[in-house]
Amino acid sequence: MYTEQNLSTQTKKQHTELAESKYSDFQTDCEVKAGNQILHQVGDTQIVTKGDCVIIKAGGVEVVIDSNGLVVRGGEIKAE
């Protein structure tokens, strides 16, 4: 697929893409909006972005950033 201008897709329910691999190259900006949450996941590692917090889970450690500040569960905070 190729276009000189804009390309849009729209669906009222679920839009699904399945591929072995996907590459995106944005020369300026990339904008993703969601009504509830955005999940980035590789294996067991996750970054969940919600309207009021960000949750990072990796290697048995969970980090929550919200209006109360930053909380680390199952790990420690170090400065080097």
PDB file of N, CA, C and O in Angstrom:
ATOM      1  N   MET A   1       0.831  -1.153   0.000  1.00  0.00           N
ATOM      2  CA  MET A   1       0.000   0.000   0.000  1.00  0.00           C
ATOM      3  C   MET A   1       0.893   1.239   0.000  1.00  0.00           C
ATOM      4  O   MET A   1       1.873   1.290   0.743  1.00  0.00           O
ATOM      5  N   TYR A   2       0.576   2.217  -0.805  1.00  0.00           N
ATOM      6  CA  TYR A   2       1.355   3.448  -0.881  1.00  0.00           C
ATOM      7  C   TYR A   2       0.411   4.614  -1.141  1.00  0.00           C
ATOM      8  O   TYR A   2      -0.551   4.484  -1.899  1.00  0.00           O
ATOM      9  N   THR A   3       0.686   5.745  -0.515  1.00  0.00           N
ATOM     10  CA  THR A   3      -0.093   6.950  -0.772  1.00  0.00           C
ATOM     11  C   THR A   3       0.798   8.175  -0.626  1.00  0.00           C
ATOM     12  O   THR A   3       1.708   8.186   0.202  1.00  0.00           O
ATOM     13  N   GLU A   4       0.547   9.186  -1.409  1.00  0.00           N
ATOM     14  CA  GLU A   4       1.299  10.448  -1.338  1.00  0.00           C
ATOM     15  C   GLU A   4       0.793  11.342  -0.212  1.00  0.00           C
ATOM     16  O   GLU A   4       1.517  12.230   0.239  1.00  0.00           O
ATOM     17  N   GLN A   5      -0.428  11.126   0.246  1.00  0.00           N
ATOM     18  CA  GLN A   5      -1.043  12.005   1.241  1.00  0.00           C
ATOM     19  C   GLN A   5      -1.355  11.239   2.525  1.00  0.00           C
ATOM     20  O   GLN A   5      -0.436  10.849   3.246  1.00  0.00           O
ATOM     21  N   ASN A   6      -2.609  11.025   2.814  1.00  0.00           N
ATOM     22  CA  ASN A   6      -3.063  10.397   4.054  1.00  0.00           C
ATOM     23  C   ASN A   6      -3.652   9.023   3.780  1.00  0.00           C
ATOM     24  O   ASN A   6      -4.174   8.755   2.698  1.00  0.00           O
ATOM     25  N   LEU A   7      -3.556   8.160   4.786  1.00  0.00           N
ATOM     26  CA  LEU A   7      -4.178   6.842   4.730  1.00  0.00           C
ATOM     27  C   LEU A   7      -4.915   6.637   6.042  1.00  0.00           C
ATOM     28  O   LEU A   7      -4.315   6.769   7.109  1.00  0.00           O
ATOM     29  N   SER A   8      -6.177   6.323   5.989  1.00  0.00           N
ATOM     30  CA  SER A   8      -6.984   6.127   7.192  1.00  0.00           C
ATOM     31  C   SER A   8      -7.714   4.803   7.115  1.00  0.00           C
ATOM     32  O   SER A   8      -8.157   4.383   6.046  1.00  0.00           O
ATOM     33  N   THR A   9      -7.834   4.148   8.263  1.00  0.00           N
ATOM     34  CA  THR A   9      -8.713   2.993   8.397  1.00  0.00           C
ATOM     35  C   THR A   9      -9.608   3.262   9.599  1.00  0.00           C
ATOM     36  O   THR A   9      -9.187   3.909  10.558  1.00  0.00           O
ATOM     37  N   GLN A  10     -10.829   2.771   9.550  1.00  0.00           N
ATOM     38  CA  GLN A  10     -11.765   3.015  10.641  1.00  0.00           C
ATOM     39  C   GLN A  10     -12.657   1.801  10.807  1.00  0.00           C
ATOM     40  O   GLN A  10     -13.095   1.199   9.827  1.00  0.00           O
ATOM     41  N   THR A  11     -12.924   1.446  12.059  1.00  0.00           N
ATOM     42  CA  THR A  11     -13.837   0.353  12.358  1.00  0.00           C
ATOM     43  C   THR A  11     -14.629   0.713  13.607  1.00  0.00           C
ATOM     44  O   THR A  11     -14.129   1.429  14.476  1.00  0.00           O
ATOM     45  N   LYS A  12     -15.851   0.225  13.701  1.00  0.00           N
ATOM     46  CA  LYS A  12     -16.688   0.534  14.860  1.00  0.00           C
ATOM     47  C   LYS A  12     -16.402  -0.394  16.038  1.00  0.00           C
ATOM     48  O   LYS A  12     -16.725  -0.049  17.174  1.00  0.00           O
ATOM     49  N   LYS A  13     -15.814  -1.544  15.801  1.00  0.00           N
ATOM     50  CA  LYS A  13     -15.585  -2.513  16.875  1.00  0.00           C
ATOM     51  C   LYS A  13     -14.096  -2.730  17.123  1.00  0.00           C
ATOM     52  O   LYS A  13     -13.455  -1.914  17.786  1.00  0.00           O
ATOM     53  N   GLN A  14     -13.545  -3.809  16.605  1.00  0.00           N
ATOM     54  CA  GLN A  14     -12.171  -4.231  16.867  1.00  0.00           C
ATOM     55  C   GLN A  14     -11.360  -4.173  15.588  1.00  0.00           C
ATOM     56  O   GLN A  14     -11.805  -4.658  14.548  1.00  0.00           O
ATOM     57  N   HIS A  15     -10.171  -3.582  15.651  1.00  0.00           N
ATOM     58  CA  HIS A  15      -9.227  -3.587  14.524  1.00  0.00           C
ATOM     59  C   HIS A  15      -8.030  -4.419  14.961  1.00  0.00           C
ATOM     60  O   HIS A  15      -7.388  -4.095  15.960  1.00  0.00           O
ATOM     61  N   THR A  16      -7.723  -5.478  14.236  1.00  0.00           N
ATOM     62  CA  THR A  16      -6.651  -6.392  14.608  1.00  0.00           C
ATOM     63  C   THR A  16      -5.657  -6.509  13.468  1.00  0.00           C
ATOM     64  O   THR A  16      -6.043  -6.640  12.306  1.00  0.00           O
ATOM     65  N   GLU A  17      -4.363  -6.462  13.809  1.00  0.00           N
ATOM     66  CA  GLU A  17      -3.291  -6.732  12.854  1.00  0.00           C
ATOM     67  C   GLU A  17      -2.477  -7.892  13.404  1.00  0.00           C
ATOM     68  O   GLU A  17      -2.075  -7.868  14.568  1.00  0.00           O
ATOM     69  N   LEU A  18      -2.232  -8.897  12.591  1.00  0.00           N
ATOM     70  CA  LEU A  18      -1.421 -10.041  12.989  1.00  0.00           C
ATOM     71  C   LEU A  18      -0.266 -10.174  12.015  1.00  0.00           C
ATOM     72  O   LEU A  18      -0.465 -10.176  10.800  1.00  0.00           O
ATOM     73  N   ALA A  19       0.939 -10.283  12.551  1.00  0.00           N
ATOM     74  CA  ALA A  19       2.118 -10.431  11.700  1.00  0.00           C
ATOM     75  C   ALA A  19       3.241 -11.054  12.511  1.00  0.00           C
ATOM     76  O   ALA A  19       3.263 -10.952  13.737  1.00  0.00           O
ATOM     77  N   GLU A  20       4.163 -11.694  11.828  1.00  0.00           N
ATOM     78  CA  GLU A  20       5.352 -12.212  12.501  1.00  0.00           C
ATOM     79  C   GLU A  20       6.221 -11.061  12.978  1.00  0.00           C
ATOM     80  O   GLU A  20       6.856 -11.148  14.029  1.00  0.00           O
ATOM     81  N   SER A  21       6.249  -9.989  12.211  1.00  0.00           N
ATOM     82  CA  SER A  21       7.061  -8.824  12.543  1.00  0.00           C
ATOM     83  C   SER A  21       6.399  -7.585  11.950  1.00  0.00           C
ATOM     84  O   SER A  21       5.730  -7.665  10.919  1.00  0.00           O
ATOM     85  N   LYS A  22       6.588  -6.435  12.605  1.00  0.00           N
ATOM     86  CA  LYS A  22       6.050  -5.179  12.085  1.00  0.00           C
ATOM     87  C   LYS A  22       7.064  -4.078  12.349  1.00  0.00           C
ATOM     88  O   LYS A  22       7.639  -4.000  13.435  1.00  0.00           O
ATOM     89  N   TYR A  23       7.279  -3.233  11.357  1.00  0.00           N
ATOM     90  CA  TYR A  23       8.221  -2.127  11.458  1.00  0.00           C
ATOM     91  C   TYR A  23       7.486  -0.835  11.146  1.00  0.00           C
ATOM     92  O   TYR A  23       6.745  -0.757  10.166  1.00  0.00           O
ATOM     93  N   SER A  24       7.689   0.176  11.976  1.00  0.00           N
ATOM     94  CA  SER A  24       7.117   1.497  11.725  1.00  0.00           C
ATOM     95  C   SER A  24       8.229   2.524  11.822  1.00  0.00           C
ATOM     96  O   SER A  24       9.038   2.478  12.749  1.00  0.00           O
ATOM     97  N   ASP A  25       8.276   3.446  10.877  1.00  0.00           N
ATOM     98  CA  ASP A  25       9.290   4.506  10.867  1.00  0.00           C
ATOM     99  C   ASP A  25       8.570   5.836  10.703  1.00  0.00           C
ATOM    100  O   ASP A  25       8.039   6.128   9.632  1.00  0.00           O
ATOM    101  N   PHE A  26       8.549   6.644  11.761  1.00  0.00           N
ATOM    102  CA  PHE A  26       7.880   7.934  11.736  1.00  0.00           C
ATOM    103  C   PHE A  26       8.930   9.023  11.661  1.00  0.00           C
ATOM    104  O   PHE A  26       9.820   9.087  12.509  1.00  0.00           O
ATOM    105  N   GLN A  27       8.840   9.872  10.667  1.00  0.00           N
ATOM    106  CA  GLN A  27       9.822  10.939  10.487  1.00  0.00           C
ATOM    107  C   GLN A  27       9.589  12.097  11.453  1.00  0.00           C
ATOM    108  O   GLN A  27      10.527  12.836  11.749  1.00  0.00           O
ATOM    109  N   THR A  28       8.378  12.274  11.947  1.00  0.00           N
ATOM    110  CA  THR A  28       8.105  13.372  12.881  1.00  0.00           C
ATOM    111  C   THR A  28       7.481  12.841  14.163  1.00  0.00           C
ATOM    112  O   THR A  28       8.199  12.633  15.140  1.00  0.00           O
ATOM    113  N   ASP A  29       6.192  12.619  14.196  1.00  0.00           N
ATOM    114  CA  ASP A  29       5.500  12.250  15.428  1.00  0.00           C
ATOM    115  C   ASP A  29       4.742  10.939  15.271  1.00  0.00           C
ATOM    116  O   ASP A  29       4.375  10.543  14.164  1.00  0.00           O
ATOM    117  N   CYS A  30       4.517  10.282  16.388  1.00  0.00           N
ATOM    118  CA  CYS A  30       3.648   9.112  16.451  1.00  0.00           C
ATOM    119  C   CYS A  30       2.690   9.353  17.609  1.00  0.00           C
ATOM    120  O   CYS A  30       3.128   9.606  18.732  1.00  0.00           O
ATOM    121  N   GLU A  31       1.414   9.279  17.354  1.00  0.00           N
ATOM    122  CA  GLU A  31       0.413   9.549  18.384  1.00  0.00           C
ATOM    123  C   GLU A  31      -0.506   8.353  18.522  1.00  0.00           C
ATOM    124  O   GLU A  31      -1.076   7.875  17.541  1.00  0.00           O
ATOM    125  N   VAL A  32      -0.645   7.869  19.759  1.00  0.00           N
ATOM    126  CA  VAL A  32      -1.532   6.756  20.058  1.00  0.00           C
ATOM    127  C   VAL A  32      -2.473   7.219  21.159  1.00  0.00           C
ATOM    128  O   VAL A  32      -2.021   7.695  22.200  1.00  0.00           O
ATOM    129  N   LYS A  33      -3.768   7.086  20.942  1.00  0.00           N
ATOM    130  CA  LYS A  33      -4.761   7.463  21.943  1.00  0.00           C
ATOM    131  C   LYS A  33      -5.634   6.257  22.234  1.00  0.00           C
ATOM    132  O   LYS A  33      -5.963   5.485  21.333  1.00  0.00           O
ATOM    133  N   ALA A  34      -6.008   6.099  23.493  1.00  0.00           N
ATOM    134  CA  ALA A  34      -6.894   5.008  23.883  1.00  0.00           C
ATOM    135  C   ALA A  34      -7.838   5.503  24.970  1.00  0.00           C
ATOM    136  O   ALA A  34      -7.478   6.367  25.770  1.00  0.00           O
ATOM    137  N   GLY A  35      -9.034   4.957  24.993  1.00  0.00           N
ATOM    138  CA  GLY A  35     -10.015   5.353  25.993  1.00  0.00           C
ATOM    139  C   GLY A  35      -9.742   4.773  27.366  1.00  0.00           C
ATOM    140  O   GLY A  35     -10.064   5.408  28.370  1.00  0.00           O
ATOM    141  N   ASN A  36      -9.153   3.576  27.441  1.00  0.00           N
ATOM    142  CA  ASN A  36      -8.935   2.915  28.726  1.00  0.00           C
ATOM    143  C   ASN A  36      -7.461   2.737  29.064  1.00  0.00           C
ATOM    144  O   ASN A  36      -6.986   3.264  30.070  1.00  0.00           O
ATOM    145  N   GLN A  37      -6.741   2.003  28.237  1.00  0.00           N
ATOM    146  CA  GLN A  37      -5.328   1.765  28.522  1.00  0.00           C
ATOM    147  C   GLN A  37      -4.579   1.388  27.257  1.00  0.00           C
ATOM    148  O   GLN A  37      -5.170   0.978  26.259  1.00  0.00           O
ATOM    149  N   ILE A  38      -3.249   1.539  27.324  1.00  0.00           N
ATOM    150  CA  ILE A  38      -2.348   1.085  26.268  1.00  0.00           C
ATOM    151  C   ILE A  38      -1.389   0.095  26.912  1.00  0.00           C
ATOM    152  O   ILE A  38      -0.790   0.392  27.945  1.00  0.00           O
ATOM    153  N   LEU A  39      -1.241  -1.074  26.311  1.00  0.00           N
ATOM    154  CA  LEU A  39      -0.362  -2.123  26.822  1.00  0.00           C
ATOM    155  C   LEU A  39       0.764  -2.354  25.826  1.00  0.00           C
ATOM    156  O   LEU A  39       0.524  -2.648  24.655  1.00  0.00           O
ATOM    157  N   HIS A  40       2.007  -2.217  26.311  1.00  0.00           N
ATOM    158  CA  HIS A  40       3.195  -2.604  25.537  1.00  0.00           C
ATOM    159  C   HIS A  40       3.740  -3.844  26.234  1.00  0.00           C
ATOM    160  O   HIS A  40       4.018  -3.799  27.432  1.00  0.00           O
ATOM    161  N   GLN A  41       3.896  -4.941  25.514  1.00  0.00           N
ATOM    162  CA  GLN A  41       4.347  -6.175  26.149  1.00  0.00           C
ATOM    163  C   GLN A  41       5.345  -6.899  25.274  1.00  0.00           C
ATOM    164  O   GLN A  41       5.136  -7.067  24.072  1.00  0.00           O
ATOM    165  N   VAL A  42       6.450  -7.332  25.902  1.00  0.00           N
ATOM    166  CA  VAL A  42       7.443  -8.200  25.277  1.00  0.00           C
ATOM    167  C   VAL A  42       7.715  -9.305  26.286  1.00  0.00           C
ATOM    168  O   VAL A  42       8.284  -9.053  27.348  1.00  0.00           O
ATOM    169  N   GLY A  43       7.310 -10.532  25.961  1.00  0.00           N
ATOM    170  CA  GLY A  43       7.443 -11.628  26.919  1.00  0.00           C
ATOM    171  C   GLY A  43       6.610 -11.321  28.154  1.00  0.00           C
ATOM    172  O   GLY A  43       5.423 -11.016  28.047  1.00  0.00           O
ATOM    173  N   ASP A  44       7.236 -11.402  29.335  1.00  0.00           N
ATOM    174  CA  ASP A  44       6.540 -11.105  30.583  1.00  0.00           C
ATOM    175  C   ASP A  44       6.685  -9.643  31.005  1.00  0.00           C
ATOM    176  O   ASP A  44       6.104  -9.234  32.011  1.00  0.00           O
ATOM    177  N   THR A  45       7.440  -8.861  30.264  1.00  0.00           N
ATOM    178  CA  THR A  45       7.659  -7.451  30.601  1.00  0.00           C
ATOM    179  C   THR A  45       6.540  -6.608  30.008  1.00  0.00           C
ATOM    180  O   THR A  45       6.205  -6.736  28.830  1.00  0.00           O
ATOM    181  N   GLN A  46       5.962  -5.736  30.848  1.00  0.00           N
ATOM    182  CA  GLN A  46       4.828  -4.919  30.417  1.00  0.00           C
ATOM    183  C   GLN A  46       4.993  -3.462  30.823  1.00  0.00           C
ATOM    184  O   GLN A  46       5.582  -3.152  31.858  1.00  0.00           O
ATOM    185  N   ILE A  47       4.466  -2.581  29.994  1.00  0.00           N
ATOM    186  CA  ILE A  47       4.244  -1.187  30.359  1.00  0.00           C
ATOM    187  C   ILE A  47       2.775  -0.921  30.066  1.00  0.00           C
ATOM    188  O   ILE A  47       2.342  -0.987  28.916  1.00  0.00           O
ATOM    189  N   VAL A  48       2.015  -0.620  31.106  1.00  0.00           N
ATOM    190  CA  VAL A  48       0.590  -0.336  30.970  1.00  0.00           C
ATOM    191  C   VAL A  48       0.391   1.141  31.277  1.00  0.00           C
ATOM    192  O   VAL A  48       0.765   1.616  32.349  1.00  0.00           O
ATOM    193  N   THR A  49      -0.195   1.858  30.339  1.00  0.00           N
ATOM    194  CA  THR A  49      -0.480   3.275  30.520  1.00  0.00           C
ATOM    195  C   THR A  49      -1.984   3.441  30.619  1.00  0.00           C
ATOM    196  O   THR A  49      -2.721   3.042  29.717  1.00  0.00           O
ATOM    197  N   LYS A  50      -2.438   4.030  31.717  1.00  0.00           N
ATOM    198  CA  LYS A  50      -3.860   4.303  31.921  1.00  0.00           C
ATOM    199  C   LYS A  50      -4.031   5.810  32.063  1.00  0.00           C
ATOM    200  O   LYS A  50      -3.049   6.553  32.046  1.00  0.00           O
ATOM    201  N   GLY A  51      -5.248   6.253  32.201  1.00  0.00           N
ATOM    202  CA  GLY A  51      -5.513   7.680  32.310  1.00  0.00           C
ATOM    203  C   GLY A  51      -4.928   8.323  33.548  1.00  0.00           C
ATOM    204  O   GLY A  51      -4.667   9.526  33.555  1.00  0.00           O
ATOM    205  N   ASP A  52      -4.717   7.538  34.603  1.00  0.00           N
ATOM    206  CA  ASP A  52      -4.242   8.102  35.860  1.00  0.00           C
ATOM    207  C   ASP A  52      -2.949   7.484  36.381  1.00  0.00           C
ATOM    208  O   ASP A  52      -2.490   7.853  37.461  1.00  0.00           O
ATOM    209  N   CYS A  53      -2.350   6.550  35.638  1.00  0.00           N
ATOM    210  CA  CYS A  53      -1.119   5.931  36.126  1.00  0.00           C
ATOM    211  C   CYS A  53      -0.369   5.222  35.004  1.00  0.00           C
ATOM    212  O   CYS A  53      -0.899   4.982  33.919  1.00  0.00           O
ATOM    213  N   VAL A  54       0.893   4.893  35.312  1.00  0.00           N
ATOM    214  CA  VAL A  54       1.731   4.056  34.451  1.00  0.00           C
ATOM    215  C   VAL A  54       2.238   2.919  35.318  1.00  0.00           C
ATOM    216  O   VAL A  54       2.736   3.154  36.418  1.00  0.00           O
ATOM    217  N   ILE A  55       2.117   1.692  34.836  1.00  0.00           N
ATOM    218  CA  ILE A  55       2.573   0.514  35.570  1.00  0.00           C
ATOM    219  C   ILE A  55       3.611  -0.197  34.717  1.00  0.00           C
ATOM    220  O   ILE A  55       3.355  -0.537  33.562  1.00  0.00           O
ATOM    221  N   ILE A  56       4.789  -0.419  35.299  1.00  0.00           N
ATOM    222  CA  ILE A  56       5.872  -1.128  34.613  1.00  0.00           C
ATOM    223  C   ILE A  56       6.124  -2.423  35.374  1.00  0.00           C
ATOM    224  O   ILE A  56       6.354  -2.399  36.584  1.00  0.00           O
ATOM    225  N   LYS A  57       6.083  -3.559  34.670  1.00  0.00           N
ATOM    226  CA  LYS A  57       6.346  -4.858  35.285  1.00  0.00           C
ATOM    227  C   LYS A  57       7.490  -5.521  34.536  1.00  0.00           C
ATOM    228  O   LYS A  57       7.417  -5.716  33.323  1.00  0.00           O
ATOM    229  N   ALA A  58       8.547  -5.866  35.264  1.00  0.00           N
ATOM    230  CA  ALA A  58       9.707  -6.518  34.649  1.00  0.00           C
ATOM    231  C   ALA A  58      10.461  -7.310  35.702  1.00  0.00           C
ATOM    232  O   ALA A  58      10.751  -6.794  36.782  1.00  0.00           O
ATOM    233  N   GLY A  59      10.776  -8.552  35.395  1.00  0.00           N
ATOM    234  CA  GLY A  59      11.610  -9.370  36.266  1.00  0.00           C
ATOM    235  C   GLY A  59      11.097  -9.504  37.682  1.00  0.00           C
ATOM    236  O   GLY A  59      11.898  -9.541  38.616  1.00  0.00           O
ATOM    237  N   GLY A  60       9.799  -9.578  37.875  1.00  0.00           N
ATOM    238  CA  GLY A  60       9.226  -9.712  39.208  1.00  0.00           C
ATOM    239  C   GLY A  60       9.101  -8.404  39.965  1.00  0.00           C
ATOM    240  O   GLY A  60       8.657  -8.399  41.113  1.00  0.00           O
ATOM    241  N   VAL A  61       9.478  -7.304  39.355  1.00  0.00           N
ATOM    242  CA  VAL A  61       9.372  -5.980  39.975  1.00  0.00           C
ATOM    243  C   VAL A  61       8.224  -5.229  39.313  1.00  0.00           C
ATOM    244  O   VAL A  61       8.050  -5.286  38.096  1.00  0.00           O
ATOM    245  N   GLU A  62       7.446  -4.528  40.126  1.00  0.00           N
ATOM    246  CA  GLU A  62       6.364  -3.693  39.609  1.00  0.00           C
ATOM    247  C   GLU A  62       6.575  -2.266  40.082  1.00  0.00           C
ATOM    248  O   GLU A  62       6.776  -2.019  41.271  1.00  0.00           O
ATOM    249  N   VAL A  63       6.527  -1.330  39.146  1.00  0.00           N
ATOM    250  CA  VAL A  63       6.661   0.094  39.454  1.00  0.00           C
ATOM    251  C   VAL A  63       5.361   0.770  39.057  1.00  0.00           C
ATOM    252  O   VAL A  63       4.899   0.632  37.924  1.00  0.00           O
ATOM    253  N   VAL A  64       4.771   1.502  39.997  1.00  0.00           N
ATOM    254  CA  VAL A  64       3.537   2.232  39.732  1.00  0.00           C
ATOM    255  C   VAL A  64       3.815   3.714  39.924  1.00  0.00           C
ATOM    256  O   VAL A  64       4.311   4.132  40.970  1.00  0.00           O
ATOM    257  N   ILE A  65       3.490   4.505  38.907  1.00  0.00           N
ATOM    258  CA  ILE A  65       3.601   5.956  38.992  1.00  0.00           C
ATOM    259  C   ILE A  65       2.191   6.505  38.851  1.00  0.00           C
ATOM    260  O   ILE A  65       1.535   6.309  37.828  1.00  0.00           O
ATOM    261  N   ASP A  66       1.726   7.206  39.905  1.00  0.00           N
ATOM    262  CA  ASP A  66       0.390   7.793  39.868  1.00  0.00           C
ATOM    263  C   ASP A  66       0.379   9.076  40.687  1.00  0.00           C
ATOM    264  O   ASP A  66       1.439   9.624  40.991  1.00  0.00           O
ATOM    265  N   SER A  67      -0.798   9.558  41.046  1.00  0.00           N
ATOM    266  CA  SER A  67      -0.903  10.825  41.777  1.00  0.00           C
ATOM    267  C   SER A  67      -0.300  10.752  43.174  1.00  0.00           C
ATOM    268  O   SER A  67      -0.043  11.787  43.788  1.00  0.00           O
ATOM    269  N   ASN A  68      -0.071   9.548  43.684  1.00  0.00           N
ATOM    270  CA  ASN A  68       0.568   9.378  44.990  1.00  0.00           C
ATOM    271  C   ASN A  68       2.086   9.372  44.904  1.00  0.00           C
ATOM    272  O   ASN A  68       2.762   9.407  45.932  1.00  0.00           O
ATOM    273  N   GLY A  69       2.633   9.329  43.697  1.00  0.00           N
ATOM    274  CA  GLY A  69       4.078   9.291  43.513  1.00  0.00           C
ATOM    275  C   GLY A  69       4.509   8.015  42.823  1.00  0.00           C
ATOM    276  O   GLY A  69       3.815   7.499  41.947  1.00  0.00           O
ATOM    277  N   LEU A  70       5.673   7.509  43.230  1.00  0.00           N
ATOM    278  CA  LEU A  70       6.259   6.317  42.626  1.00  0.00           C
ATOM    279  C   LEU A  70       6.354   5.228  43.687  1.00  0.00           C
ATOM    280  O   LEU A  70       6.880   5.465  44.774  1.00  0.00           O
ATOM    281  N   VAL A  71       5.851   4.040  43.380  1.00  0.00           N
ATOM    282  CA  VAL A  71       5.903   2.905  44.296  1.00  0.00           C
ATOM    283  C   VAL A  71       6.582   1.747  43.581  1.00  0.00           C
ATOM    284  O   VAL A  71       6.232   1.418  42.448  1.00  0.00           O
ATOM    285  N   VAL A  72       7.566   1.123  44.253  1.00  0.00           N
ATOM    286  CA  VAL A  72       8.257  -0.046  43.718  1.00  0.00           C
ATOM    287  C   VAL A  72       7.895  -1.241  44.587  1.00  0.00           C
ATOM    288  O   VAL A  72       8.078  -1.210  45.803  1.00  0.00           O
ATOM    289  N   ARG A  73       7.378  -2.300  43.955  1.00  0.00           N
ATOM    290  CA  ARG A  73       7.031  -3.527  44.670  1.00  0.00           C
ATOM    291  C   ARG A  73       7.942  -4.648  44.180  1.00  0.00           C
ATOM    292  O   ARG A  73       8.093  -4.846  42.974  1.00  0.00           O
ATOM    293  N   GLY A  74       8.546  -5.377  45.110  1.00  0.00           N
ATOM    294  CA  GLY A  74       9.366  -6.520  44.751  1.00  0.00           C
ATOM    295  C   GLY A  74      10.764  -6.166  44.296  1.00  0.00           C
ATOM    296  O   GLY A  74      11.449  -6.999  43.704  1.00  0.00           O
ATOM    297  N   GLY A  75      11.204  -4.941  44.561  1.00  0.00           N
ATOM    298  CA  GLY A  75      12.538  -4.518  44.144  1.00  0.00           C
ATOM    299  C   GLY A  75      13.002  -3.334  44.963  1.00  0.00           C
ATOM    300  O   GLY A  75      12.425  -3.033  46.008  1.00  0.00           O
ATOM    301  N   GLU A  76      14.024  -2.672  44.505  1.00  0.00           N
ATOM    302  CA  GLU A  76      14.584  -1.533  45.226  1.00  0.00           C
ATOM    303  C   GLU A  76      14.909  -0.412  44.251  1.00  0.00           C
ATOM    304  O   GLU A  76      14.990  -0.620  43.041  1.00  0.00           O
ATOM    305  N   ILE A  77      15.094   0.781  44.805  1.00  0.00           N
ATOM    306  CA  ILE A  77      15.503   1.938  44.012  1.00  0.00           C
ATOM    307  C   ILE A  77      16.959   2.225  44.337  1.00  0.00           C
ATOM    308  O   ILE A  77      17.320   2.357  45.506  1.00  0.00           O
ATOM    309  N   LYS A  78      17.804   2.322  43.305  1.00  0.00           N
ATOM    310  CA  LYS A  78      19.227   2.618  43.496  1.00  0.00           C
ATOM    311  C   LYS A  78      19.624   3.779  42.605  1.00  0.00           C
ATOM    312  O   LYS A  78      19.091   3.949  41.508  1.00  0.00           O
ATOM    313  N   ALA A  79      20.551   4.564  43.081  1.00  0.00           N
ATOM    314  CA  ALA A  79      21.144   5.626  42.263  1.00  0.00           C
ATOM    315  C   ALA A  79      22.620   5.308  42.103  1.00  0.00           C
ATOM    316  O   ALA A  79      23.299   4.982  43.077  1.00  0.00           O
ATOM    317  N   GLU A  80      23.113   5.401  40.886  1.00  0.00           N
ATOM    318  CA  GLU A  80      24.530   5.098  40.646  1.00  0.00           C
ATOM    319  C   GLU A  80      25.215   6.295  40.060  1.00  0.00           C
ATOM    320  O   GLU A  80      26.414   6.247  39.784  1.00  0.00           O
TER     321      GLU A  80
END
